[in-house]
């Protein structure tokens, strides 16, 4: 391995330092104290010079083996970011121009006892600009991001993380560096490059089988014969095959039938069963003498994307069946966890993904403007049961299709599919993010006469190249060309549908910042909601780390600079203003903290309303729309400390939205909505069997902790894996029955409970905007704290009903069992799960308790 310390210098040699590999220039400069934290204040703009310079990595190394004894020696880069010349002992081995590719250079004839290797980068920004200007036949939009993003141009001309040129939630840091492993490999006869396994259930024999694929570099001049033994002890399965490797790229594909007398436990998504995997050993013993032993895990699961006619509705269904069972997809969208990939450690990935699983998510979409994630990411998803919708890395743009570009993309796609296809968590390949919609809705104002050129490019790239490779390399999971798409209907219309947002087909992306987000009728009753969301600000403790005191106001230069979405800060204000009073405090820092809190309350309440709408639409068709089978809100995580659509801020702290997600994605949930003055409550269940439960509906006056009235409806049938109406009453009748209640003075809470402790979260329904609420009093909120083993218990007390009670322990890492809740009882217990050692004293010192009535 050539990991470790390299020498790093800029173009004119004025900056020379040590840089770690894997790593990039920015983190090297930061570690050596030559620049501040790149995320501090305005540094994303101040440090543009780093990306505009051309940097060179170099090092010498001793060869730890006798070079004469090996037939083939390679220099292998798992990831180079991005455009570089590779020089070895003063000989140019070749060039790299794709961050997502693996590069292997033959150094057999040039390696010596002591070697000098140099990776000479050129600026991704200038390369992209040059590629764009060389493309003379016609322009390929968009040329540049909108000015509010403070980004760089022509990201679509370079095979690099697209959002590193800026996005509407992230900064522009087009990095340079060796971002993955680099090593020297030597071998004599054959060398294993890729090893993958995919499982199939063979219907006619009612038996599981595994397809095992091995791809070798064979340097011997004649074929090599040998034996391969596959052993899965737990499944009493062992098979030996005679194989032959041919010179060049040798490929062995083996089919192993699993012993029928063994019970195979399938891999299930989070909430549906276990994530069982079986240890498997594959041993290659070839006549050339030495053997290779490969240890891996075999998982058994099937995936189908079902697109079928629906009785009583035009269009087609769009849902996933895992192991033969329809699954409602609950989750979010994943973006890169940092602008600097070398800072993304296993622990960071674990924290973010575990937080997704803890919020009852079973899926994430790895969005097409970032990176194909590291192996550990998918390993963790396999382990936690998080299904992955995997985009290829193309987003919100049109792309060139000249031969060089296509060749690079083909190498990228086959490398990534080979690398990733063994993961049971990946359930779908998707060609791009929003590029079908970009052409269909004409985002880039292309004259109608020129459309054909772009449609042809689109089909060439995603269908004739990417799709062809995926179908060849991986027959075990579905492929769609874009998201949103109309699925089979898009294919029928030549891969580009008239309206990719059609609710009767495929998936939709939906954003609306101007309508009232509490009004469920504005949301599309779609087959599958794969993107939707609202922004909020991260906590003050996150902002504090990257700002100074003059930045701490909602209208400061800093607050405007961090907002990369046009009018984003105003849109949040407008949405808050509909239902809440804006903060008026004369203390500027309190006012800023109150604003942050309200943006989080608003975001959580908006996405709750929308997600609950998608969940209760899963079993019904209304005016031809419905049977919604997926809700993936935008977005799970953050790339830096800034306002964004995320539910986890940079560093992993849960925003209020994430606490709400834990409830609105709960396996059992009652959901309420009003239509023409009538209140409906649905039971939404992901449970595997029907249950007879009690629905409890409690009406509270804002002014009292004693319920005004309680209704218990027994024997409610909650159907497995569906959403059914279980309660209906006009609001006027309800208020009449409860006496002394008006829409403004009362609030409704409700939950489902049954035998053996089965219980849903308590949900709420507001009868009026909280800014109009009557009887809301200033509460005395207090907390006492105790430690129990390695968790901490907060016992909260209140003197009056408190909406959106928020516990914050500043920058102490960890999460609460519940947060942002409506407190209608005198006492409530909340557990804090720390992610690092802390103490009762530290927590007490850091604790801030806020509820809506504290915003003044």
N, C-alpha and C positions, 0 to 999 in steps of 0.2 A: 504494500500500500504506500502511496505517496501522500497520504494525509499528513497534516501537520503544518509546520512553519515554512512559508515560501517568502521570497523577496518580492517586493511590490514597488513599482515605480510608475510615475505618470509620464506623459508624452515627452516633456523636455528635461526630465530628470531632476526637476526642482523639488519633488517630493519622493523620498525613498523610505520605505518602512518594512517591517515584517507583517505578513498577512497570513491568517489561518486558512487552510484548505480542509474541508469544504468551507467556503465563505465568500464574501464579496468586498469590494473596495470600501463601501460606506462603513461596514462593521469593523473593518481593519482600522480605518482612520479613527473611528469612535473609540475602539479599544485602546489605541495608543494615545488617546487624549488630544488628537490633532483637530478633531471637530467635537462640537457638543452633541447631545442627543439629537439625531436628525428630526425627531418628532417635536422638539421644543419650539414653541411659538411659531415663528415664520421660517424656520430652517428649511422647510421643503423647497422654498423659493431661493433662500440664501445659498443653498448648497447645489444649485443647478450645475455649477462648474464641474462638479465631480463626474456627472454623467456625460458632460460634453467633452471631457478629456479622454485620451486613449491610454489605457493602463496595461502594464506588462507584468505577468507573474513569472518568476523563474526560480529554479533551484538546481543544485547538483545532488546526485545520489550515487552511492556505491551499489553495484549489482551484487546481491547476496548469493549468487550461484555462478557456476562456470558456464558462460554463455555458449561455449563450443558444444556442450552436451545436449542442447535443445534445438529441435527442428524449427520451432516457431516461437517467436517472442512478440507480444503485442503490448502497446501502450493503450489502456482503455480508460475513457472518460465516461462516467455514467451521466454527467450533465455539465455542459459548458454554457455559461450565460454571457453573451450569446454568439457574437461575431468575432472570431479569432483565427489567428494563424498559429499552427502548432509546429514548433521548431525543436528538433532533437539533435544534439551534437552538431549544430549549425546546418542541419538539413531540414528543409520544410517538408513535413510529413503530409500536411493537408490543411484544410480550413474547416471551420464550423460555422453554421449560421442558423442553428435551430436549438433553442434551449431545451426542447422536450425530447431530443434524440440522444441515443447512446452512440459514442464514436469509438471505433477501434482502429488503431494504426499499427501496421506491421513494422516492427523495428528490428527484425531478426538480423538484417545485414549491417545495421548501424549501431547496435548496442555495444558498449565497451565495459571495462571494469569500473570506470568512473564516468558518469554521464551528466550532461547539462541539458535540462529541458526548459523550454520557454513557451509561454502562451501569451501571444501578443494580441490584445483586444483592440477593437476600434469601437468608438461610441455608437451605442444602439440608435441614438437619436440621429446622428449624421448618416448612418447606414440606411435607416428607414427612409430618410429624406431623399437619399441618392437613389434607392430602389424605386421610389415613387416617381422621381423625375425621369428615370430610364423607361418607365412604362408610358410610352408616348401615344399609343393607339387611342386610348380613351382613359378618362379619369376613373379612379376607384375610390368612391367616397366612403366615409367622411374624411376630409383632409386633416382636420384638427378637431380636438374636443372643444366644447363651448368654453368661453373665457372664464366662467365661474369655477371651472375645474383646475385652472392654472396648470395645464398639462402640456404634453409634447405631441407633435403631429405624426401622422402616418404609421400608427401602431399596427395597422393591418398589413403593412409591407414587411413585417419582421415576425418570425416565428418565436415569439417571446411572450411572457405573461402580459396580456393585453392591458390589464389594469395598472401595470407598472408605469404606463405613460399618463396615468391619472384616471379617476372614475368619479361618479357623483357621490361616492362615500369614501374616497381614498386619495392619497397624495400621489404626486408624480416622483418616483424614484427609479428611473430605468437603470438598474444595477449592472455591474460587470463583475464577473468572477467565476471561479470553478465551484459551482454550487452543490455538486454531489461528489461521490467517491471518484478517486483516480488511482490507477494501479498498473503494475506491470505483471503480465501473466506469461508463463513459459510452459510449453507442452510438446510432446513428441508425436503422438499418433492422432489423438482426438481430444476435443475439449467441449464440455457441456456448456452451452450459452443460455438456453432457456429451458425451463422445465415447468410444465403446467398440467393441472388435472381438472376436468369438469365432469360432473355427474349427470346421468340420464336415468329416467325410469322407463324401462321397456314394457309397454302396456301388454303386449301379447304373451310375454313370459312372466309378467308381474314380478319383475326383478330389477334391482338397481345395477347399473353398470358404470364404470369409470372410463373416461377417455384420457389416457396419459400421453402427453406429447413432449418429446425431447428433441431439441435442435442442437446439433453439434457443428463445430468446425473440425473437418477431417483433413489432416495434413498428409496422411499416408497416401502414396500414389496408387495403391490398389485397395479394393474393398476390404473392410475388416469385419469378420464374423464374430458372434459372441452370444452370450445369454443374458437375459434381463429377468430378474426375479422381483416380483411385487408381493409384499407381505403386509396384511392388515390383521394383526393377531386378534384384536377384539371381535372381528367379524369372521374369524376362522377362514380367512381367505388368503390363499397363496397361489400364485401362478408363475410359471417360468416360460419365457418365450425365446425362440431362436431369432436373432436379428442380424441384419447386415447393414453396415454403414458404408456409404459410397463417398469417394473423394469430393471435397468441396463442402457445401452446406448439406450435412446429412440429417435426415429427419426420421424419427421413429415414432409411430403412433401405435399405441397398444390399447386394446379394449379388455378390461378386467371385469368379469361378471362376479358380483358379490354372492357369496354362499347363501343359498336360499333358506337354509335352516337357521341363519342368524337373523336376529331382529335388528333392522337398521333404524336408528333414531334419526329423524330428519333435522335439518337446521331450520329453526323458525325465527321470524322477526320478533323483536322485543314485544312482550305482552301476549305472544301466541304460543309460547312453548320454549324448549331449551335450544341453546346454540351448540348442539353436540358436534364435535369433530373427532375423527379417528386417526390415531397415529399410524403412519404408513412408511415403510422403508422400501426404497427401490434400489436394487443393486445391479450395476452393469459390470459383467465380467467379460472382457473382450480378449481375443487371441493375442492382441498386442501386449497383454500381460498385466497391466495394472487395472484396478477396479475403482469404480466411483460408487459411493453410497450416498443416496439422497434421502433425507428425512423430511417428511412433509405431513400436513394434516389433510385428510379427505373429508369433505362435507357433502351431505346429500340433500339437495333441495331442487325443486323444479320451479320455473317461473314462466307464466304466460301473460301476455298483454292482450286482454280480451276486447275485441272491437266487433260487436255483433248488433244486428237490428234489435230495437226495443219495441215491444208491443205498445201501441198508443203514442209513439213519439217518432218524429222524423230523425234521421241521423243514426249514429252508432254509439254503443257504450264505449267506455275507455277506462278499464280498471285492471288491476294486477291480481292474478291468482298465484298464490305461493303454495306449493305442495297440494294443488287442487282446490285451495280454499280462497275465496275472494277476501282481499284485505283492504280495509280503508287506510289509505296512506296518510299518516300524521307526521308533520315535521316542518322542516325549514330548508333554507338554501345556504350553502357553505361557500364562503369566499376565503382567499388566502389569509392565514392567521397573522401575517406580518408582511411588511414591505420587503423584509430581508429574510429570505427563506432559511438561512443558517441559524436564525434565532428561534425557529420553530422546533422545539424539542419534543421528545416523546411525552414528557410530563404535561406540556401545554396541550398537545393533542388529546391526551387522556382526559384532562380536566374539561375541555370544551365538549368532547364527545360524550363523556359521562354525564355532563350537565344536560345534553340533549336527551339521553336515555332517561335521566331522572325526571324530566318534564314529560314523560310518557310519549316521547317521539319514537317512531319506528323507522323513519326514513330521513335522508338528507339528499339534496340535489347538489352535486359538485358542479358549480356553475362554470360556464365556458369562457369566462374572461380571466381566469386565474391560472392555476397550474394543475397538472395531473398530480394528485397528492402523493406523498411518500408512502412506501410500503407499510410503515407502522400505522398510518391512518386507516388503511383498509384492514389491517390485522385487528385493530381495536374495534372497528365496525363489525367484523366477523364475530368477535367475542361478545359485543354488546347487543347484537341483533339489530343493528341499524342498516336498513337497506339503502343502497346508493343508486341514485339516478346519475349516471356519469355522462356529462357533456364532453365533447371534444372541444379543444381550446380555440373557439371562434366565437366572437360576441359583438353584436350591435354594429356590424360593419359589413361592407362587401369586401371580397378578397380577390387577389390576382389568381390567374390560372395558367401562367406561362410554365413551360416544361420544368425548369429548374425548381420553381416553387412547388409544383405538384410532386416532383420527385422527393423533395424534402418532407412534404406532408405524408407521402406514402410510407417513408421510412419511419416517421414519427408514429403514425397510426399502428403500423404492424408491431413496432417496439412496445408501445403502450398496451396494446391488446394482449400481446404475449406476456408482458410483465404482470398484468392485472387479472387475467381471466380466471385464475384459480379461486378468486375470492367469491364466496357465496353471497356476500353482502351486495355485490354489484348486480342489479336486476335489469338494467337498461343502459344501452349506449344511445346517446343522442348527438346528432351531427353538429349542432351549433345552438347558440342562444339568440333568438329573436331575428335571425337573418331572413327567414321566410317572410315574417311580418314586415321587416324593413322594406323588402321589395314590394310586397302586396299593398302595404299602406303608403308606399312611396315616401319614406322618411327623408330621402335625400334629393327630392324634387327632380327626378330623372325624367326628361322629356319622353312622352309616350313612344315616340318613334325609336328611341334608343333602348327601350326596355328589353328587347329580345337578347341583346348582347349579355345583359346582366343575368337574365334567366338562364341562358346557356351556361354561363360561368358557374352559376349556382348548382345546376344539375351536374356539371362536370366535376366540381369539387366534392360535393356531399354525397352524390349518388354514384357517379361512375368511378370515383376513386375511394373515398372513405367507406361508403357502404359496401362496395365490392370487397375491400380488404377485410372489413369486419365479418362479413358473411363467410369468407374463406377461412378466417382465423378462429372464429368462435360461433358455433351453431347452437350454443346453449342458452342464449338470451336474446330478447328482441332488440331491434334497432329502429329508431325514428330519426328523420332527417333534421328536425328542428324542434324548438320549443319557443312559443306555442306553435302547435300544428293541428291540422284536422286529421292527422293519422292517415287511415286508408283513403279518406276523401281527398286529402292533399295529393296522394299518389295518383289517384284517378284523374285529378286535374293537372297532371304533368309535374307533380312534386311542388307546385306552387298554387295554393288555393286562393280564390278570390278574397276570402276573409278568414285568415288563420285564427281569429278570435271567436269564430262561430261556436256558440254554447252547445250545439247539438253534436259536436265532434271533438275528439282529441282533448288537448289541455288549453287553458287560457292563462294569460298574465293580465292582471287588472289593477290599475291605480287610479284613484280619484281623490284629489285633495280638496276639491271645492264643495262637494256635497257633504251633508251631515252624516258622519260615519256611524251614528247611532241608528240611522234609518236603514234597516236591512234590505229595503226594496231597491236600493241603488246597486246591490251586488249581483253579479251574473249568476244565474242558476246553471252553473257549468257542469260538464261531466267530470272535470278534474281541474282544480285550481293549483297551478304549479308556481305562481308568483303573485303576491299581493302584499301591500304593507303601508305603514305610516312611519314617519321619523320620530325620534325623540333625542334628547341630549343624554350623554353619559353622566354618571354621578359627578358631583363636585370633586370628590377625592381623585377621580381619574383626570379631570381637567387641571386641577391644582398642580399636578406633577409636570405639566408641560406649558405652564403659563405663569404670568406674574400678576400682581395685585391689580394693575390697571386694566387687565383683560377680563376681570370678573364682573362683566355685565352683559346682558343679552344683546346689546347693540354695539359692543366694543369692536374695534378693528379686528381683534383676534376672533371674536365670535362670528364675524362676517367672513373672515379668511377661512375658517374651518368648515364653513357650510359650502359644500361643492354642488349643491342642487339648487337650481335657479329659484329664488323666492322661498327657499325651504324654511327659513326662520319665520317668515311671515305666515306661511301656510300652517305651521304649527300653532301660531297665535290665533289665526282665524278659527281653527278647529277647536282650540281650547275655549275660545270666547263663546262658542255656541252653548256650552253647558256649564262653564265654570267662571268664577270671577277672577279677573287678572290680578296679580299681586300689586299692591300699592305701597309697600313698605318704604319708609324714607331711608332705611339702612340699605345701601346699594348691594352689599354682599348677601344680606338676607333676601333681598328681592331677586337676585340672581339664583340663589339656591331654591327659592320658591318656584321660579320659572322652570328650572330643571325638573323639579318634582312634578309640576303640572304637565310638562311635556311627556314625562314617563307615565303619568296617570292616563292622559289622553291616549297615548299610543296603545297602552295595555287595553283600555276599554274599547277602542276602535277595532283592534285586531281580534279581541274576544268576540265582539258582535259579528264580525265577518266570518271568523272561523266557525262559530256556533251555527251560523246560517248554512255554511257548507256541510257541517256534520248532520244537521237535521234534514238536509235535502237528499241524504243518501238513499232513501227507500221510496221516494215518491216522484211522480212526474206531474208537473203543473204546466198546463199549456205547452206540452211537448218538451219541457225542460226539466232537468233534475238528474236523479241517480248519480249525484256527485260522489266520487269515490277517492278523492285526494285533496288534502289541504297542506300545501307547503308555503308558509309565509316567507316573505323576504324581510330580513335575512337573519341567520343565526348569530354570526360572530362579527367582530370588528377588526379592521386592519390597523387602526390608530385611534387616538382619543379625539372624537369629533361627533357632531350630530350625525346620526345615520338611522337606518331602518332596523338595526340589530336588536336582539333581545339579550345578548351577552356583550358587555363592553370589552374593549381591549384589555387583556389581563384576565378575563373570564368572569368578572363580577356579574351577578344576575341583575338585570334591569327589572322593573316591575312587570314588564311584558313576559319575562321568562317565568316568573312566579304564576302569572295568570295562565300561561301555556300549560303548566303543570295541571291546572284545573280544567281548562277547556279541551285538553287532549286526554283527560282522565278516561279510563276504560268504561266507566259508568257515569253518566252525567244527565241531569235534567236541564233542558234548555227552554227558555221562555221567549216568546215574541208577541207583539201586539199587531193585530190587523183590524182596521176599522173599529177600534174601540173594544175589540175582543182579545182577551189574554189566552194564549195557547201555551201549554207546556208539553214538550216532547221528551220521551226518554230516549237517550242515545246510548247504545251499548255495543262494546267490542267483545263482550263476554261470550263464551262458547256455548252457553246453554241459556234457555229462557229462565226467568226468575219471577216469582210473585213477591212484590215489594210494597212498601208503604210510601206514599208520597206525602211529605209534610210541607204545607204552605203556611208561612208565618208572616203576618203583617205587623210591621213596627211603625210607630210614630217616631219621627226624627227626635222628638223631645223626650223620649222615655226609653229606659232599658227593659220595661215590662212590655211583652207583646200585646198588641191591641186585640188580635184574635189569631187562632190557630186552626188550621183545617188538616185533618189526617184522612187521607183516602187510602184504605187498605185494599189488598188483593189486586194491586195494579200489575198487569202482565207486561214485563219488560222483555221484549223479544231479542234473542241473541243476534249479534252483528246486524242490527238495524236501528232505525229511528222511527218511533211510532208516537202519535198523539195520545196523551194520557189524561189531559185536563183541558177544559175549555170553559171560560166564564167571561161575561162582559165586565169590564173594569168598573163600570158604574154599579153593577149588582154586587160586586166584591166589596166595594167601598161602602155601599148601602148596608151590607150584611155586617161589616166590621164597625159601623158607627164611628162617629167622631174622626173620620179619615177623609182627607181630600188627596188629590193627586200630588199636591205640593207638600202635604204634611206627613205622608207615609211612604214606606218602601216595602217591597215584597222580597222575602228570601224563601228558598225551597230546597229540599234535598230528598234523596231516595234512600230508604234503609230497609234492611231485611235481616234474615236469620244469620247467625254465625258471624256477626260483626260486619257483614257486607254493607257498605255505605258509600254514597257518592259524595263529592265535595258539596258544600253549601253554595248554591248559586244565588244571584240577585237580579232583580229587575227594577229599574228606576221608572217611576210613573211621571216624573217631570225632570227637567234639567236641574242639576244640583245648585246652580246659581239662583234658582227660584224656590229652592227648598225652604219650607217654613218650619221653625222649631229647632233647627240645628244649633246646638249650643257649643260654646267654647268648652272643651273637655279637659279634665285633669287626667292626662295619661301618665302612668308610672310603670316601671318595670323592676322586678327583683330578679336576681340572677344567681344560679347555682351551677356547680359542675358535677357531672355524673360520668365517670370513666373519661372518654375523650370527647364527650359532647357537652354543650352548655344549654341550660334551660332558662329561658326568659319567661317569667310569669307577669303578664301585662294586666293592668287594671285601668278601668275607665269609669268616669262618673256620668257619661252620656254616650249615646250612639255616636260612633266615630267612623266616618267613611275614609277608605284608602289609608289605613294605618300602615306607616312605613318605618321599619327599623333599619337604621344604617349604622355600621360600625367602621365607617371611613375606609382606610386602606387595609384593615385586617382581612386576610384572605379566608373566604369560606362562604357558606350560604345558609339561609334560614329554611326551616321546613315550610314556612308560609310567609307571605309578605304582601302589603298593599291591600289587605282585606278590609271588609266592612265589619266593624266590631259592634255586635249587638248584645253581647253579654258583658257582665261586670268584669269577668276574668277570662283570660285566654292564655294557653301555654304555647310557646313557640320554641322550637329547638334550633340551635346554631351548630352547624357542622363545620369545624375549622378545616382549612386545607393546609395549615401550617401551625406550629405550636403557638398557643396564646394562653391567656390566663383570665380569671374572673376580673382582676383589677384592670387589666388592659381593656377588656371589653366594656367594663363599666365606664372607664374614662372616655372611650370612643363613641359610646352609644348616643345617637340622636333619635328621638321619637317624633314623628310628624304625622298629622292627619290633615284632612282637607280644611278643617276649621282653624288650623294654625297658619294657613296662608292668609296674610292680611294685605 
